[in-house]
Amino acid sequence: MRSWLVSVDLPIEAESPAAAVEQFWAYLRELGPSELPVFVSPADDELAMAAYVSGVEVNLDPEEE
């Protein structure tokens, strides 16, 4: 079995770290898997990162078409 790194990155402006965490979870609940990109890479090769939305790989690079 292979190990994977899975992450969600959201830029959040908040008054405190605790408020940022609260907003983070609110965004996750609101956006959900159909809108929020999740980044996945093999644990031993972070440069192989890919973005997924609703379980489908997507290209989020605006310069690549």
mmCIF file as gemmi writes it, N, C-alpha and C atoms, coordinates in Angstrom:
data_model
loop_
_atom_site.group_PDB
_atom_site.id
_atom_site.type_symbol
_atom_site.label_atom_id
_atom_site.label_alt_id
_atom_site.label_comp_id
_atom_site.label_asym_id
_atom_site.label_entity_id
_atom_site.label_seq_id
_atom_site.pdbx_PDB_ins_code
_atom_site.Cartn_x
_atom_site.Cartn_y
_atom_site.Cartn_z
_atom_site.occupancy
_atom_site.B_iso_or_equiv
_atom_site.pdbx_formal_charge
_atom_site.auth_seq_id
_atom_site.auth_asym_id
_atom_site.pdbx_PDB_model_num
ATOM 1 N N . MET Axp A 1 ? 0.845 -1.167 0 1 0 ? 1 A 1
ATOM 2 C CA . MET Axp A 1 ? 0 0 0 1 0 ? 1 A 1
ATOM 3 C C . MET Axp A 1 ? 0.898 1.241 0 1 0 ? 1 A 1
ATOM 4 N N . ARG Axp A 2 ? 0.533 2.261 -0.745 1 0 ? 2 A 1
ATOM 5 C CA . ARG Axp A 2 ? 1.322 3.487 -0.886 1 0 ? 2 A 1
ATOM 6 C C . ARG Axp A 2 ? 0.797 4.567 0.063 1 0 ? 2 A 1
ATOM 7 N N . SER Axp A 3 ? 1.691 5.421 0.546 1 0 ? 3 A 1
ATOM 8 C CA . SER Axp A 3 ? 1.3 6.548 1.402 1 0 ? 3 A 1
ATOM 9 C C . SER Axp A 3 ? 1.159 7.805 0.558 1 0 ? 3 A 1
ATOM 10 N N . TRP Axp A 4 ? 0.113 8.591 0.847 1 0 ? 4 A 1
ATOM 11 C CA . TRP Axp A 4 ? -0.192 9.813 0.11 1 0 ? 4 A 1
ATOM 12 C C . TRP Axp A 4 ? -0.29 10.994 1.062 1 0 ? 4 A 1
ATOM 13 N N . LEU Axp A 5 ? 0.124 12.162 0.568 1 0 ? 5 A 1
ATOM 14 C CA . LEU Axp A 5 ? -0.088 13.414 1.288 1 0 ? 5 A 1
ATOM 15 C C . LEU Axp A 5 ? -1.295 14.089 0.652 1 0 ? 5 A 1
ATOM 16 N N . VAL Axp A 6 ? -2.265 14.448 1.466 1 0 ? 6 A 1
ATOM 17 C CA . VAL Axp A 6 ? -3.482 15.086 0.979 1 0 ? 6 A 1
ATOM 18 C C . VAL Axp A 6 ? -3.65 16.382 1.744 1 0 ? 6 A 1
ATOM 19 N N . SER Axp A 7 ? -3.851 17.489 1.009 1 0 ? 7 A 1
ATOM 20 C CA . SER Axp A 7 ? -3.974 18.766 1.695 1 0 ? 7 A 1
ATOM 21 C C . SER Axp A 7 ? -5.002 19.673 1.036 1 0 ? 7 A 1
ATOM 22 N N . VAL Axp A 8 ? -5.491 20.588 1.843 1 0 ? 8 A 1
ATOM 23 C CA . VAL Axp A 8 ? -6.383 21.651 1.391 1 0 ? 8 A 1
ATOM 24 C C . VAL Axp A 8 ? -5.731 22.946 1.863 1 0 ? 8 A 1
ATOM 25 N N . ASP Axp A 9 ? -5.495 23.86 0.942 1 0 ? 9 A 1
ATOM 26 C CA . ASP Axp A 9 ? -4.878 25.137 1.291 1 0 ? 9 A 1
ATOM 27 C C . ASP Axp A 9 ? -5.876 26.262 1.032 1 0 ? 9 A 1
ATOM 28 N N . LEU Axp A 10 ? -6.145 27.019 2.063 1 0 ? 10 A 1
ATOM 29 C CA . LEU Axp A 10 ? -7.053 28.161 1.936 1 0 ? 10 A 1
ATOM 30 C C . LEU Axp A 10 ? -6.403 29.391 2.551 1 0 ? 10 A 1
ATOM 31 N N . PRO Axp A 11 ? -6.301 30.47 1.799 1 0 ? 11 A 1
ATOM 32 C CA . PRO Axp A 11 ? -5.821 31.707 2.418 1 0 ? 11 A 1
ATOM 33 C C . PRO Axp A 11 ? -6.967 32.314 3.235 1 0 ? 11 A 1
ATOM 34 N N . ILE Axp A 12 ? -6.741 32.488 4.511 1 0 ? 12 A 1
ATOM 35 C CA . ILE Axp A 12 ? -7.802 32.982 5.401 1 0 ? 12 A 1
ATOM 36 C C . ILE Axp A 12 ? -7.284 34.169 6.197 1 0 ? 12 A 1
ATOM 37 N N . GLU Axp A 13 ? -8.028 35.262 6.145 1 0 ? 13 A 1
ATOM 38 C CA . GLU Axp A 13 ? -7.717 36.417 6.982 1 0 ? 13 A 1
ATOM 39 C C . GLU Axp A 13 ? -8.569 36.32 8.234 1 0 ? 13 A 1
ATOM 40 N N . ALA Axp A 14 ? -7.935 36.421 9.39 1 0 ? 14 A 1
ATOM 41 C CA . ALA Axp A 14 ? -8.658 36.285 10.655 1 0 ? 14 A 1
ATOM 42 C C . ALA Axp A 14 ? -7.925 37.059 11.738 1 0 ? 14 A 1
ATOM 43 N N . GLU Axp A 15 ? -8.63 37.313 12.82 1 0 ? 15 A 1
ATOM 44 C CA . GLU Axp A 15 ? -8.063 38.066 13.939 1 0 ? 15 A 1
ATOM 45 C C . GLU Axp A 15 ? -7.129 37.238 14.811 1 0 ? 15 A 1
ATOM 46 N N . SER Axp A 16 ? -7.265 35.911 14.74 1 0 ? 16 A 1
ATOM 47 C CA . SER Axp A 16 ? -6.438 35.039 15.582 1 0 ? 16 A 1
ATOM 48 C C . SER Axp A 16 ? -6.309 33.675 14.915 1 0 ? 16 A 1
ATOM 49 N N . PRO Axp A 17 ? -5.354 32.871 15.352 1 0 ? 17 A 1
ATOM 50 C CA . PRO Axp A 17 ? -5.244 31.509 14.822 1 0 ? 17 A 1
ATOM 51 C C . PRO Axp A 17 ? -6.532 30.707 15.047 1 0 ? 17 A 1
ATOM 52 N N . ALA Axp A 18 ? -7.14 30.862 16.215 1 0 ? 18 A 1
ATOM 53 C CA . ALA Axp A 18 ? -8.375 30.115 16.51 1 0 ? 18 A 1
ATOM 54 C C . ALA Axp A 18 ? -9.492 30.52 15.55 1 0 ? 18 A 1
ATOM 55 N N . ALA Axp A 19 ? -9.598 31.815 15.253 1 0 ? 19 A 1
ATOM 56 C CA . ALA Axp A 19 ? -10.621 32.29 14.314 1 0 ? 19 A 1
ATOM 57 C C . ALA Axp A 19 ? -10.336 31.765 12.908 1 0 ? 19 A 1
ATOM 58 N N . ALA Axp A 20 ? -9.057 31.678 12.529 1 0 ? 20 A 1
ATOM 59 C CA . ALA Axp A 20 ? -8.694 31.142 11.22 1 0 ? 20 A 1
ATOM 60 C C . ALA Axp A 20 ? -9.101 29.676 11.102 1 0 ? 20 A 1
ATOM 61 N N . VAL Axp A 21 ? -8.874 28.918 12.159 1 0 ? 21 A 1
ATOM 62 C CA . VAL Axp A 21 ? -9.262 27.497 12.15 1 0 ? 21 A 1
ATOM 63 C C . VAL Axp A 21 ? -10.776 27.369 12.035 1 0 ? 21 A 1
ATOM 64 N N . GLU Axp A 22 ? -11.504 28.181 12.763 1 0 ? 22 A 1
ATOM 65 C CA . GLU Axp A 22 ? -12.978 28.151 12.699 1 0 ? 22 A 1
ATOM 66 C C . GLU Axp A 22 ? -13.455 28.451 11.276 1 0 ? 22 A 1
ATOM 67 N N . GLN Axp A 23 ? -12.862 29.465 10.639 1 0 ? 23 A 1
ATOM 68 C CA . GLN Axp A 23 ? -13.247 29.807 9.262 1 0 ? 23 A 1
ATOM 69 C C . GLN Axp A 23 ? -12.853 28.703 8.284 1 0 ? 23 A 1
ATOM 70 N N . PHE Axp A 24 ? -11.695 28.086 8.512 1 0 ? 24 A 1
ATOM 71 C CA . PHE Axp A 24 ? -11.257 26.985 7.664 1 0 ? 24 A 1
ATOM 72 C C . PHE Axp A 24 ? -12.314 25.887 7.62 1 0 ? 24 A 1
ATOM 73 N N . TRP Axp A 25 ? -12.774 25.449 8.79 1 0 ? 25 A 1
ATOM 74 C CA . TRP Axp A 25 ? -13.776 24.374 8.836 1 0 ? 25 A 1
ATOM 75 C C . TRP Axp A 25 ? -15.11 24.828 8.255 1 0 ? 25 A 1
ATOM 76 N N . ALA Axp A 26 ? -15.455 26.092 8.428 1 0 ? 26 A 1
ATOM 77 C CA . ALA Axp A 26 ? -16.692 26.615 7.836 1 0 ? 26 A 1
ATOM 78 C C . ALA Axp A 26 ? -16.609 26.56 6.305 1 0 ? 26 A 1
ATOM 79 N N . TYR Axp A 27 ? -15.458 26.964 5.745 1 0 ? 27 A 1
ATOM 80 C CA . TYR Axp A 27 ? -15.274 26.892 4.294 1 0 ? 27 A 1
ATOM 81 C C . TYR Axp A 27 ? -15.35 25.452 3.804 1 0 ? 27 A 1
ATOM 82 N N . LEU Axp A 28 ? -14.722 24.541 4.516 1 0 ? 28 A 1
ATOM 83 C CA . LEU Axp A 28 ? -14.773 23.137 4.098 1 0 ? 28 A 1
ATOM 84 C C . LEU Axp A 28 ? -16.203 22.622 4.046 1 0 ? 28 A 1
ATOM 85 N N . ARG Axp A 29 ? -16.989 22.939 5.08 1 0 ? 29 A 1
ATOM 86 C CA . ARG Axp A 29 ? -18.388 22.503 5.095 1 0 ? 29 A 1
ATOM 87 C C . ARG Axp A 29 ? -19.19 23.167 3.985 1 0 ? 29 A 1
ATOM 88 N N . GLU Axp A 30 ? -18.947 24.461 3.753 1 0 ? 30 A 1
ATOM 89 C CA . GLU Axp A 30 ? -19.719 25.22 2.759 1 0 ? 30 A 1
ATOM 90 C C . GLU Axp A 30 ? -19.38 24.797 1.326 1 0 ? 30 A 1
ATOM 91 N N . LEU Axp A 31 ? -18.102 24.718 1 1 0 ? 31 A 1
ATOM 92 C CA . LEU Axp A 31 ? -17.692 24.422 -0.368 1 0 ? 31 A 1
ATOM 93 C C . LEU Axp A 31 ? -17.813 22.949 -0.701 1 0 ? 31 A 1
ATOM 94 N N . GLY Axp A 32 ? -17.338 22.108 0.185 1 0 ? 32 A 1
ATOM 95 C CA . GLY Axp A 32 ? -17.446 20.667 -0.016 1 0 ? 32 A 1
ATOM 96 C C . GLY Axp A 32 ? -16.637 20.161 -1.196 1 0 ? 32 A 1
ATOM 97 N N . PRO Axp A 33 ? -16.731 18.876 -1.456 1 0 ? 33 A 1
ATOM 98 C CA . PRO Axp A 33 ? -15.889 18.234 -2.465 1 0 ? 33 A 1
ATOM 99 C C . PRO Axp A 33 ? -16.194 18.659 -3.902 1 0 ? 33 A 1
ATOM 100 N N . SER Axp A 34 ? -17.352 19.247 -4.16 1 0 ? 34 A 1
ATOM 101 C CA . SER Axp A 34 ? -17.673 19.623 -5.541 1 0 ? 34 A 1
ATOM 102 C C . SER Axp A 34 ? -17.032 20.945 -5.956 1 0 ? 34 A 1
ATOM 103 N N . GLU Axp A 35 ? -16.533 21.739 -4.992 1 0 ? 35 A 1
ATOM 104 C CA . GLU Axp A 35 ? -15.94 23.032 -5.324 1 0 ? 35 A 1
ATOM 105 C C . GLU Axp A 35 ? -14.519 23.217 -4.807 1 0 ? 35 A 1
ATOM 106 N N . LEU Axp A 36 ? -14.156 22.5 -3.78 1 0 ? 36 A 1
ATOM 107 C CA . LEU Axp A 36 ? -12.88 22.736 -3.11 1 0 ? 36 A 1
ATOM 108 C C . LEU Axp A 36 ? -11.797 21.811 -3.653 1 0 ? 36 A 1
ATOM 109 N N . PRO Axp A 37 ? -10.719 22.369 -4.231 1 0 ? 37 A 1
ATOM 110 C CA . PRO Axp A 37 ? -9.653 21.5 -4.708 1 0 ? 37 A 1
ATOM 111 C C . PRO Axp A 37 ? -8.853 20.91 -3.554 1 0 ? 37 A 1
ATOM 112 N N . VAL Axp A 38 ? -8.486 19.664 -3.723 1 0 ? 38 A 1
ATOM 113 C CA . VAL Axp A 38 ? -7.649 18.945 -2.764 1 0 ? 38 A 1
ATOM 114 C C . VAL Axp A 38 ? -6.374 18.566 -3.512 1 0 ? 38 A 1
ATOM 115 N N . PHE Axp A 39 ? -5.24 18.73 -2.853 1 0 ? 39 A 1
ATOM 116 C CA . PHE Axp A 39 ? -3.951 18.458 -3.478 1 0 ? 39 A 1
ATOM 117 C C . PHE Axp A 39 ? -3.399 17.142 -2.952 1 0 ? 39 A 1
ATOM 118 N N . VAL Axp A 40 ? -2.987 16.278 -3.872 1 0 ? 40 A 1
ATOM 119 C CA . VAL Axp A 40 ? -2.536 14.926 -3.527 1 0 ? 40 A 1
ATOM 120 C C . VAL Axp A 40 ? -1.174 14.674 -4.163 1 0 ? 40 A 1
ATOM 121 N N . SER Axp A 41 ? -0.272 14.097 -3.376 1 0 ? 41 A 1
ATOM 122 C CA . SER Axp A 41 ? 1.018 13.674 -3.922 1 0 ? 41 A 1
ATOM 123 C C . SER Axp A 41 ? 1.479 12.425 -3.186 1 0 ? 41 A 1
ATOM 124 N N . PRO Axp A 42 ? 2.297 11.609 -3.86 1 0 ? 42 A 1
ATOM 125 C CA . PRO Axp A 42 ? 2.883 10.48 -3.139 1 0 ? 42 A 1
ATOM 126 C C . PRO Axp A 42 ? 3.736 11.028 -1.993 1 0 ? 42 A 1
ATOM 127 N N . ALA Axp A 43 ? 3.744 10.362 -0.872 1 0 ? 43 A 1
ATOM 128 C CA . ALA Axp A 43 ? 4.487 10.831 0.302 1 0 ? 43 A 1
ATOM 129 C C . ALA Axp A 43 ? 5.973 10.966 0.017 1 0 ? 43 A 1
ATOM 130 N N . ASP Axp A 44 ? 6.48 10.195 -0.924 1 0 ? 44 A 1
ATOM 131 C CA . ASP Axp A 44 ? 7.908 10.249 -1.232 1 0 ? 44 A 1
ATOM 132 C C . ASP Axp A 44 ? 8.231 11.113 -2.448 1 0 ? 44 A 1
ATOM 133 N N . ASP Axp A 45 ? 7.229 11.83 -2.998 1 0 ? 45 A 1
ATOM 134 C CA . ASP Axp A 45 ? 7.462 12.657 -4.183 1 0 ? 45 A 1
ATOM 135 C C . ASP Axp A 45 ? 6.469 13.817 -4.226 1 0 ? 45 A 1
ATOM 136 N N . GLU Axp A 46 ? 6.699 14.82 -3.376 1 0 ? 46 A 1
ATOM 137 C CA . GLU Axp A 46 ? 5.776 15.95 -3.29 1 0 ? 46 A 1
ATOM 138 C C . GLU Axp A 46 ? 5.704 16.762 -4.584 1 0 ? 46 A 1
ATOM 139 N N . LEU Axp A 47 ? 6.72 16.657 -5.436 1 0 ? 47 A 1
ATOM 140 C CA . LEU Axp A 47 ? 6.691 17.384 -6.702 1 0 ? 47 A 1
ATOM 141 C C . LEU Axp A 47 ? 5.681 16.792 -7.685 1 0 ? 47 A 1
ATOM 142 N N . ALA Axp A 48 ? 5.211 15.608 -7.413 1 0 ? 48 A 1
ATOM 143 C CA . ALA Axp A 48 ? 4.215 14.954 -8.268 1 0 ? 48 A 1
ATOM 144 C C . ALA Axp A 48 ? 2.795 15.331 -7.858 1 0 ? 48 A 1
ATOM 145 N N . MET Axp A 49 ? 2.631 16.458 -7.186 1 0 ? 49 A 1
ATOM 146 C CA . MET Axp A 49 ? 1.327 16.874 -6.675 1 0 ? 49 A 1
ATOM 147 C C . MET Axp A 49 ? 0.333 17.107 -7.809 1 0 ? 49 A 1
ATOM 148 N N . ALA Axp A 50 ? -0.899 16.692 -7.587 1 0 ? 50 A 1
ATOM 149 C CA . ALA Axp A 50 ? -1.993 16.909 -8.525 1 0 ? 50 A 1
ATOM 150 C C . ALA Axp A 50 ? -3.195 17.443 -7.747 1 0 ? 50 A 1
ATOM 151 N N . ALA Axp A 51 ? -4.03 18.221 -8.426 1 0 ? 51 A 1
ATOM 152 C CA . ALA Axp A 51 ? -5.24 18.765 -7.809 1 0 ? 51 A 1
ATOM 153 C C . ALA Axp A 51 ? -6.442 17.926 -8.237 1 0 ? 51 A 1
ATOM 154 N N . TYR Axp A 52 ? -7.342 17.727 -7.282 1 0 ? 52 A 1
ATOM 155 C CA . TYR Axp A 52 ? -8.565 16.962 -7.546 1 0 ? 52 A 1
ATOM 156 C C . TYR Axp A 52 ? -9.773 17.732 -7.031 1 0 ? 52 A 1
ATOM 157 N N . VAL Axp A 53 ? -10.858 17.688 -7.8 1 0 ? 53 A 1
ATOM 158 C CA . VAL Axp A 53 ? -12.15 18.221 -7.361 1 0 ? 53 A 1
ATOM 159 C C . VAL Axp A 53 ? -13.161 17.11 -7.606 1 0 ? 53 A 1
ATOM 160 N N . SER Axp A 54 ? -13.889 16.743 -6.596 1 0 ? 54 A 1
ATOM 161 C CA . SER Axp A 54 ? -14.866 15.646 -6.676 1 0 ? 54 A 1
ATOM 162 C C . SER Axp A 54 ? -14.235 14.354 -7.18 1 0 ? 54 A 1
ATOM 163 N N . GLY Axp A 55 ? -13 14.088 -6.774 1 0 ? 55 A 1
ATOM 164 C CA . GLY Axp A 55 ? -12.339 12.841 -7.14 1 0 ? 55 A 1
ATOM 165 C C . GLY Axp A 55 ? -11.797 12.802 -8.554 1 0 ? 55 A 1
ATOM 166 N N . VAL Axp A 56 ? -11.859 13.93 -9.277 1 0 ? 56 A 1
ATOM 167 C CA . VAL Axp A 56 ? -11.376 13.984 -10.651 1 0 ? 56 A 1
ATOM 168 C C . VAL Axp A 56 ? -10.185 14.933 -10.711 1 0 ? 56 A 1
ATOM 169 N N . GLU Axp A 57 ? -9.098 14.516 -11.362 1 0 ? 57 A 1
ATOM 170 C CA . GLU Axp A 57 ? -7.929 15.369 -11.48 1 0 ? 57 A 1
ATOM 171 C C . GLU Axp A 57 ? -8.261 16.587 -12.336 1 0 ? 57 A 1
ATOM 172 N N . VAL Axp A 58 ? -7.846 17.767 -11.873 1 0 ? 58 A 1
ATOM 173 C CA . VAL Axp A 58 ? -8.093 19.021 -12.594 1 0 ? 58 A 1
ATOM 174 C C . VAL Axp A 58 ? -6.791 19.8 -12.731 1 0 ? 58 A 1
ATOM 175 N N . ASN Axp A 59 ? -6.722 20.637 -13.76 1 0 ? 59 A 1
ATOM 176 C CA . ASN Axp A 59 ? -5.567 21.495 -13.976 1 0 ? 59 A 1
ATOM 177 C C . ASN Axp A 59 ? -5.915 22.874 -13.433 1 0 ? 59 A 1
ATOM 178 N N . LEU Axp A 60 ? -5.227 23.316 -12.413 1 0 ? 60 A 1
ATOM 179 C CA . LEU Axp A 60 ? -5.504 24.621 -11.825 1 0 ? 60 A 1
ATOM 180 C C . LEU Axp A 60 ? -4.495 25.681 -12.256 1 0 ? 60 A 1
ATOM 181 N N . ASP Axp A 61 ? -3.609 25.333 -13.174 1 0 ? 61 A 1
ATOM 182 C CA . ASP Axp A 61 ? -2.605 26.284 -13.653 1 0 ? 61 A 1
ATOM 183 C C . ASP Axp A 61 ? -3.221 27.146 -14.746 1 0 ? 61 A 1
ATOM 184 N N . PRO Axp A 62 ? -3.415 28.456 -14.489 1 0 ? 62 A 1
ATOM 185 C CA . PRO Axp A 62 ? -4.059 29.318 -15.487 1 0 ? 62 A 1
ATOM 186 C C . PRO Axp A 62 ? -3.209 29.515 -16.735 1 0 ? 62 A 1
ATOM 187 N N . GLU Axp A 63 ? -1.915 29.233 -16.666 1 0 ? 63 A 1
ATOM 188 C CA . GLU Axp A 63 ? -1.043 29.406 -17.825 1 0 ? 63 A 1
ATOM 189 C C . GLU Axp A 63 ? -0.976 28.171 -18.717 1 0 ? 63 A 1
ATOM 190 N N . GLU Axp A 64 ? -1.408 27.041 -18.205 1 0 ? 64 A 1
ATOM 191 C CA . GLU Axp A 64 ? -1.436 25.811 -18.989 1 0 ? 64 A 1
ATOM 192 C C . GLU Axp A 64 ? -2.833 25.585 -19.533 1 0 ? 64 A 1
ATOM 193 N N . GLU Axp A 65 ? -2.897 25.164 -20.769 1 0 ? 65 A 1
ATOM 194 C CA . GLU Axp A 65 ? -4.218 24.857 -21.332 1 0 ? 65 A 1
ATOM 195 C C . GLU Axp A 65 ? -4.157 23.563 -22.069 1 0 ? 65 A 1
